[in-house]
Each structure stands twice: as C-alpha cells, then as structure tokens.
C-alpha cells in the first residue's frame, strides 16, 4: 500500500507570497493553489507538477467549502495557508459600505471559513497546520498609514482568529499560527504604501512558512509572529 498523499491549500496562490509559498510547499506536499485569475495560477503551476490550480473567488460565500472538497479529492489535508488578501485604499470617512464588506469578505470571512473547513478535516484525521497571513499593519503599536483602515482592521482580526483556532484545535493536534510580515516586495505593497522600501521577498516569507508547517516547529501554535526585516 502506498503512502497517503498530503495536501496543502494556499489561497492567493496566483502571485506574490502565495505563489512563492505554493511552489515551496510543493517540494513536500501536493498543493492546491487558489486565486481568481486563471492566467496567474497557470504561471504558478508551470513547471511545478505537484502544484494544482483552483480558480475561485474566495470572497463569495461557499467558496471555501468547495475548495476544501477539491482538496479532499487530492489526498489528506495537512496544511492550509490563508494568504489571499485585498485592499481598497481610501480615507476612513470616504469608505463605502460595499468596499468595507469586500475587504472583510476576502481578508477575514474567507480566512474564518478556511480555518473551519481545515480544522474539521484535520481534527478528524490526526492533525495539521493552519497558517494565517496577517501583516505588521494589524499589529498593535506598529506605525500605520492613512487610507488603510479596512485592511488594518482585517489583519488585526486575523491575529485574534488564530488564537481562537489554536485553542480549540490543540487537543486534536491542529496547530494555528499567524505570520505578520512587514514590507514584502509585492504588488500589494506598491498599492498600499509605495513610499516603503521592501525589506524581504515573497521567497523569504515562503521559507518561514515552510518551517512553520514542519515538524521542527511543532511547539508553536496560537502565536503571532511579526517579521521585521533588517535589510
């Protein structure tokens, strides 16, 4: 009998951090990379036979349930990375209700649904690791920038979500860790804070994620890890 195929889901896998994480985890797991734009996903998959594309808008209700079912068809879910995010730069008093809801739907609601789907499966099958990708923008006491209120709030909530999931998943071997990078060289950074100089690359972040989902990081759960670059 062959060994069980282990599966890692990576949302926002079409570019930036998500693409780097999907490719990195593909050296150990079968990866399901998720994004809205098929052409970007195909670039992630290209040359990576263990990485599979799943086109979906995770901000739509029910999308994460369908995603988890797709992961089930590939093998045993062991890693789930809630990486996808969006932002709508807008001064606070100008934020429209639908803009606020869209940011929360993608950045927070989808992460909640992803954690729930992953935890249900991992709790019933021996455990696993959930990584929630937040940001220094959501860490208390770190400098914030005008026009990013909805993004900042969603990322602060991701940190709290991680603590709750880790607490309830502990007895079933489900670890949940939040990673809060600073300025990473991505398109989102250029939209959110073009004045900032990137201090790390998506590959740098992917290397950290790779460690966090490994057995070497088994003692870590329920914590938020802020990543400050010294470059």
N, C-alpha and C positions, 0 to 999 in steps of 0.2 A: 504493500500500500504506500502511495506517495505521500509526501508531507503536505500539510494544508497550506494553501496559498494565503498569505496575509495581505490585507488590503489597507491602503492609506488613501483617505479622501482629502483633497486640497481645494478649497474654494478660492476663487480669484486666481485660478491657475493659468490664465492666459498671458500674463505678463508680470514684470517686476518680481516682487518677493515670491508670489505664488508660483510663477514659472520656475524660479530657482529652487524652491522647496520641492516641487513635484519632481523635477529632474534628480535632485539629490536623494530623495527618498526612494526613487525608482531603482537604486542600487540594491535595495533590500526587500522592498515590497512591490506588489502590483499597485499602481497608483491610478486613482480616478481624479483627473484634473477637471475642474468645473469653471465655466465662465459663460458670459452671454455671447461673446463674439467668436464664431467658429474659426475664422482665419487665424486669430491669435492662439486658440487652442491647438490648431494644427501645427503651428510653429513650435509650441511646447512639446508636442508629441513627436515631431520629426526627429528621427534618429534615436528615439528612446522607446524601444519595443515594449518596455514594461509600463509605460505611461499611456493611459487611455483618456479620450476626450469625452466630456459630457456637457452638452450645451444647455444652459438653463439660466433663467433669471431668478436668483435665489431670494430676491425681494418679494416674490409672488407667493402667497400662502399655498402650502402643499408642496412646494418645490423641494424642500429638504427631505420630505418623506419619499418622494420619487427618487431622489439622489441616493438615499440610503438603500432603497430597494435595488438600484443599479449596482451599488457596491456589493450587496449580498450575492448578486449573480457572478461576481468575480472571485469571491472567496470569503475568508474570515476577516471581518473588520477589526483592525487592531490600532489604527491611528486615524485621527480626524483633526484636520487643521482648519479652523475658522479664520481665514485670511482675507476674504473679499471685503472691500470697503468702498464707499463713495463719499464725496463731499460736495457741498454747494456753497462756495464762498459767498457770504452775504452778511452784512452788518445786522446785528441782532434784531433791531426794530423793523428791519425790512424782510425778515424771514417769513415766507408764506407757509400756511399750514401744510400744503402738499409737499413742499420742499423739506420741511422738518420730518414729516412722516416717511418720505422716501429714504432719507438718511438713516432713520431709525429702523426701517424695514430691512435694509441691506446690512447695516453695521451691527445692529443689536438683535432684532427679531429673528433674523436668519441664524445668527450665532446661537441664540436660545434654542431654536428648533434643531439645529445641527447637534448641539450638546445633548439634547433629549434623545434624538434618534441614535446617536452614537452610544450614549450611556445605556439605553435599553438593550442594545446588542452586546456591548462589552460586558455588562453586568451578568448577562446570561451565558457568557462563553469564556469566562476566565480572566477578564480584564482588558485593559488597553489604555491608550493615552490620548487625551484631547488637548490640543494647543489652541488657545485663543490669542489672536494677534491684536494687541491694542496699540498704544503709542505713548510716547512721553507727553503727548498732548492731553492724555487722560490722567496723568499722574499729578496728584496734589503737590503744589509748591513749585512745579516746573513752569518756566515762563510760557505764557500763552500769547497768541496773536489775534488781533481783531478779525472778525469775519468768519470765524471757525467754530462758533458756539455749538452748533448741532453735532459737528464731528467730535469736538472735545467731550461733550456730554455722553455721546455714544461709546466712546473709548473708556471713559471713567466707569460706565456701567458694565463694560466687558470685564473689568478688573473685579468688580463685585460678583458678577456672574460666575467667574472662575472659582472664587472662594466657595460659593454655594454648591457648585457641581462637585468640587473636590471633596467637600464634607460628606455629601450623600453617596458619593461613589467609592469612598475609602474602603468600606467593608467588602466590596465586590472587586477590588483590585483595579478600579478605574482612577487613573491619575488625571488631573486637570491643571494645566499651568498657563499662566498668561505671560506673554512676551511683549514688552513695550519699547520698541526701538526709537531712537531719535531720528536724525535726518538721514534717510536712505536714498540713494540715487535712483529715484523712480519718477515716473510721470506725475504721480500724485503729489510728490514733494514740490515739483515745479509749478503745479497749480495752486497748492496751498500756501507755500512760503518760498517764492522764487528768490528771495534775498538770502536764503540759507545755503550754506555750502554743505553738500552731502559728506558725512563722515564715515559712511560704510556703504557697501554694495549689497544688492539682493543676495549674492552668493555668501556674503558674510553672515547674513541673517539665517540663510538656509543651513549653514554649518551649525549654528546654535540650535536650531530646531532639530536637526539630525541627532545631536547629542541628547536633547531633552526627551526624545522619544525612545532612546536606547535604554538598555538595562543599567548602564552606568549611572543614569540619572534617577534610578528607582526611588531614592529617598525624597525626591522633590514632588510636591503636589500642593495645590491651593495657594501658591505664591505668585506674586507678580514680579517679573524680572525686568527692571529698567535697563536699557542698553545705551550707555553714553559712550560715544566714540572719542578717542584721544588723538585722532588724526588731525 
